[in-house]
Amino acid sequence: MRIALGTDSEPELEIASLIDMVFLLLIYFMVTASLVKSEGDLGIKLPGVLQQSVAVDMPDEQIIEVREDSRVFLNGRVFGEADEQELPDLVSTLQRYRLASEAGKNRALITIWAADDVKHQRVIDVMNACADAGIEDITFTASL
C-alpha cells in the first residue's frame, strides 16, 4: 500500500488570530489605564501683586531675649548685669522706642523670649522695665 505524501509546502502563520489578540490587549489597556491630568489643567492660580486701596498699619515689634545666664538682649545689645533687678538702660531704650512708635502712629509691641533655664525673677525684671517705659503690649514666645 502506497501512502501519498503531500508536497513540501511552507508552513503558514495564521495572522487573523494574532490581530484579534492585539486588539483585545489594546482594549484591555485602554479600559484599565487611569487618566492623569497634566499640570496645566489643574486650575491653580498663583498669587500675584495686588494694589491696596487702604493702607495697613503694621505694628512695630521688638524682641527682648533673656538668656540662661540672665543676660538681657535687645537688638544684640546687653542690658544690665545678671544680678541687678533694675534695668535703667533698658527702660530708657524702651521709652525712646515707645516715643518713636507713637510718632509713627504705630503701637509699640514687645515680645519676650526667655530661655528654658532662666529664673522667673529675671523675666519679671524685664516686664517691670517695660511697664516703667509705658509699654503695655507684651507677648511671650517659646522659641526664636
Secondary structure in CASP SS format (residue, H / E / C, confidence):
PFRMAT SS
TARGET T0000
AUTHOR 0000-0000-0000
METHOD secondary structure of the structure
MODEL  1
M C 1.00
R C 1.00
I C 1.00
A C 1.00
L C 1.00
G C 1.00
T C 1.00
D C 1.00
S C 1.00
E C 1.00
P C 1.00
E C 1.00
L C 1.00
E C 1.00
I H 1.00
A H 1.00
S H 1.00
L H 1.00
I H 1.00
D H 1.00
M H 1.00
V H 1.00
F H 1.00
L H 1.00
L H 1.00
L H 1.00
I H 1.00
Y H 1.00
F H 1.00
M H 1.00
V H 1.00
T H 1.00
A C 1.00
S C 1.00
L C 1.00
V C 1.00
K C 1.00
S C 1.00
E H 1.00
G H 1.00
D H 1.00
L C 1.00
G C 1.00
I C 1.00
K C 1.00
L C 1.00
P C 1.00
G C 1.00
V C 1.00
L C 1.00
Q C 1.00
Q C 1.00
S C 1.00
V C 1.00
A C 1.00
V C 1.00
D C 1.00
M C 1.00
P C 1.00
D E 1.00
E E 1.00
Q E 1.00
I E 1.00
I E 1.00
E E 1.00
V E 1.00
R C 1.00
E C 1.00
D C 1.00
S C 1.00
R C 1.00
V E 1.00
F E 1.00
L E 1.00
N C 1.00
G C 1.00
R E 1.00
V E 1.00
F E 1.00
G C 1.00
E C 1.00
A C 1.00
D C 1.00
E C 1.00
Q C 1.00
E C 1.00
L C 1.00
P H 1.00
D H 1.00
L H 1.00
V H 1.00
S H 1.00
T H 1.00
L H 1.00
Q H 1.00
R H 1.00
Y H 1.00
R H 1.00
L H 1.00
A H 1.00
S H 1.00
E H 1.00
A H 1.00
G C 1.00
K C 1.00
N C 1.00
R C 1.00
A E 1.00
L E 1.00
I E 1.00
T E 1.00
I E 1.00
W E 1.00
A E 1.00
A C 1.00
D C 1.00
D C 1.00
V C 1.00
K C 1.00
H H 1.00
Q H 1.00
R H 1.00
V H 1.00
I H 1.00
D H 1.00
V H 1.00
M H 1.00
N H 1.00
A H 1.00
C H 1.00
A H 1.00
D H 1.00
A H 1.00
G C 1.00
I C 1.00
E C 1.00
D E 1.00
I E 1.00
T E 1.00
F E 1.00
T E 1.00
A C 1.00
S C 1.00
L C 1.00
END
